[in-house]
């Protein structure tokens, strides 16, 4: 007969509780300080709801009323250099982190006045929620997206699950740079059901990163009860399941939460991270706005009243009075001071009376600045040595294979810049990954190469978090289609954070994306994602065609403050070209095209493998086409000077793309050609692209799905007609 044996977790999985003795053991000044912060947060949130009701907040206001104690108990344990992030409901965490950052050591509100900076920070937090220019992000982030790096807040995320991978990245940066900082990611019970949460927790566990994943279990994801979200409602089980501790505690008790954070910090210091902390808490109101959940029918009034009886704003003052930390008058003074702080911050932003409040004049952002900060001005590249291939004397050149240049320039940059790290699937094996593009990295820099699990969304989010904390990640995407698995991080996060959070900081992420449509891998491994990236203007998109251009453009990418995607076409890997002898340190500028073939009959705009196909088509057709290798493909980075000079000469344009017609960027280029250069054109702009279908496994259908030199010959003849020279 088969035998069964119970399997026990090898990781601590505990509930941590406190009693009156633990409260009495706390420093009285610290208890008073925590109460003051609980009161400030509550009065702040009440004011936010008041202003929202008055129409002075555009967008939602997700109040954290009821959940203050958890944020205060957690933040009292963190240093300014420790980093936090949160989700759409993060006012309580933001305020607690801000306040603890600026309070002096030994601060005791029973004797000490709040520093003047407390009002400044409270005002700026409120201004951000109101969308005003004095906000931390100039009003662009609002209630759900806040960043204030000086206080250890790299940025919250309104996308459920989006912030956890970033915290893994903060932890990765702390580990690689040796800062000793801790990262804490705050999220709710609904978020822990999201795939990104598991990807982030697994990555943090795999690499032993100093991260506390802090789940505020308030038992409802909007109106969906916890038991309706998961069969296993013990949320701390997710930690031991992935190989790290889970600690459950009472989220309505600030001392209990502080004890849980102490336990987590001590475990990370002794054993490495991460740790999952679950605080059981309750939001007293609906998902958004001032009404309770019972009014929407998904909670009962009795349930709400039972939790209201544990309200930290009521229970905590009583407890401190009973312990002799405060008297009734002292507790009242703290509450009055909290109200005065919030009122002063509000008065600095609004004017009027109870019948009609309005924003003070001059505080709204200038609409003319709406696009400022999407991407940088490339000033960080000023003074770098630029070298084009045609400027290298023949006797100073050597032949190099494209894929060798890919690997060599990465190693050279890692020698130059200790903040560069490499991550992606299989990047550490197979003699340089599946394509040889990381050859030499694992041998030279084993501590800076991270071979990830199959979790593109997770490791791209980790890359963003690491970049926000001082690293420069190079992320390998094995196939272009896999970008869709990481769409949230690529396009909701990396593409938006700079502008959304004020535009005054770098986002140094380089994504290397392999494109291989001709290899027979089929529809889900054949795509070129350039068109996807082109919809998000923060991304710079480069497609090097030669070894020289690859080296120069990658050097630019690894010095740039904007996110850059490098499109690497597999068909080019085994081609060869020239490089300057012994020189891998030059740049090829962004936004500068290369004339690959001069001509008079027409202009062909191409990139990557289509440059060679177009050159072959020009020879085969006998048409004197001018072939321009775009090199930079993002719409804001097209070299219109070179394009315009060519069109002024030829008066006809063909846009060449290998990939499927619907997902390319050719239509956008054709539109702008006609908007910019209409008077120069003697013929409509033509496009040669792949078919409507993605390539499939069948060899003849695969070939039929892609544009090639034969199709380009037809396109050239349709554009030019009989060519007599």
Beta strands, then each sheet from edge to edge (+ up, - down):
strand 1: 13-15
strand 2: 83-85
strand 3: 183-188
strand 4: 211-217
strand 5: 220-221
strand 6: 224-225
strand 7: 245-250
strand 8: 275-280
strand 9: 350-353
strand 10: 356-359
strand 11: 397-401
strand 12: 420-424
strand 13: 449-451
strand 14: 472-477
strand 15: 509-515
strand 16: 540-542
strand 17: 564-569
strand 18: 576-580
strand 19: 594-597
strand 20: 602-606
strand 21: 625-629
strand 22: 653-656
strand 23: 686-688
sheet 1: 1+ 7+ 8+ 4+ 3+ 2+
sheet 2: 5+ 6-
sheet 3: 9+ 10-
sheet 4: 11+ 18-
sheet 5: 13+ 12+ 14+ 15+ 17+ 16+
sheet 6: 19+ 21- 20- 22- 23-
end
